Amino acid sequence: MSHQFAIEFPPDQSGEDLRDEGIEQALTHANETAERWSEIAYDFLKRYMLDNPVFMAENVREAAANIVPEPPSKRAWGGVLVRAAKEGLIIRMGFRNVKNARAHCTPATLWALNHSAINEKVA
């Protein structure tokens, strides 16, 4: 006989709220572990996307190995990508399955460089 346990979330928190809270926790932990981690990672992303205009988070993480300090949780990279999206540097193109076998081919966001935003910032 199996039992199901109910998971209760505070009624005032949406899925977006919980996502943002998780992103903030991952970034805070990364910045505590490596000073200015989020800024270093964000600067790396801005350089990376100029040569790789279509990418997934796992591509950025792999390219950043030995350049950007490894954060305690790979989820910290999500905060870097969300920041770039909020600033209009990248746009969501859709989804693609990840290559990480441990993630069981789960779909993840496929990002693209927002060329018009880059041109405005460079001009």
N, C-alpha and C positions, 0 to 999 in steps of 0.2 A: 504494500500500500504506500502510495506516495502522497506527499503533502505539498501544496503550493503556498508559498509565503507571499503576502502582499507587500509590495514596496510602496511606501507612501512618500510623496514629495510635498513640501510645503505648498499650499494652494496658491500662494502668490508668486510662485516661480514658474515661468514658462520654459519650454525646451531651449529657447534662445538664451534665456537668463542663465540656465544651468551650463550651456555651452560656453558662454562668455566667462562665467565664473571658473570653469575648468581651464580655459585658455589663460586667464589671468594667473591662476595658481601655477600652471606649467611655466609661464614666462617668469614669474617671480622666483620660483625655485631655480630656474636656469641662471637668472641674474645674480642670485645669491651664491651659486656655485662658481660661476665665471663672471667677473666684473664686466658689465656692459654687454652681456651675451646677446641680448635682443638687438642691440644696435650693430654689433659685429655681424650677426646673422642677416639683418636687414640690408646692410651694405653689400654683403656677399650676394644676396638675392638680386639686388639691383644690377650688379655686374653680370651675374649668371644669365639673367633673362635677356640681355642684349644679344648674346650669342646663341641662346636657346629659347626662342620666342614661344614655343609650346612645350609645356612640361607638367610634371606631377610633383607633389611634395617629395616623394621618394627619390626622384631624380636630383632635386636640389640637395637633399641630405647626403646622397652618395657623392655628389660633386664637392660638397663642403668638407668631406672627411679630410682630416689633417690640415685644414685651413681654418675652420671655425671650430672652437672647442665643442666637444660632444656634450649636449645638454643631458641632465639626469633622465629626462623623458623626451622621446622623439616628438611627443605631442606639442612641445614648445614651438616647433617649426610651424604648426598650425596658426599660432598667434602672429608669426612673422608674415605668413601668406595672407591672413585676414587683414592685417594692417595695410599691406600693399594693395589689396582689393579695395579697401575703404578709401585709400588715397587715389584710386583710379588708375594705378599703374598696371594692374592685371585684371582680366575678366574671366569668368567661368565659362568655358566652352562646352562643358558636359562632363561625362564621367567615363573612366576607363578602369579596367581591372588592374590592381597592383600586381607587381611581379614577385613580391615577398611571399614565399611559400607559407610562412607561418601565419600570414593574414588570409589564407585560403581564397585568393583571387577576389577579395572584396572590391567593390567599385569605390573609386575615390575621384576627387575632382581633377579634371584636366584643365589647367590654367593656360592662358595666352597673354602675351604682352599686349597691352593696349597702346598701339602705335600712335594714336592721336594724342594721348596724354603725354607720351614721351616727347613727341614733337613739340607740344606746347611748352614743356618744361625746358627743352633744349633751346628753343627759339628765343 
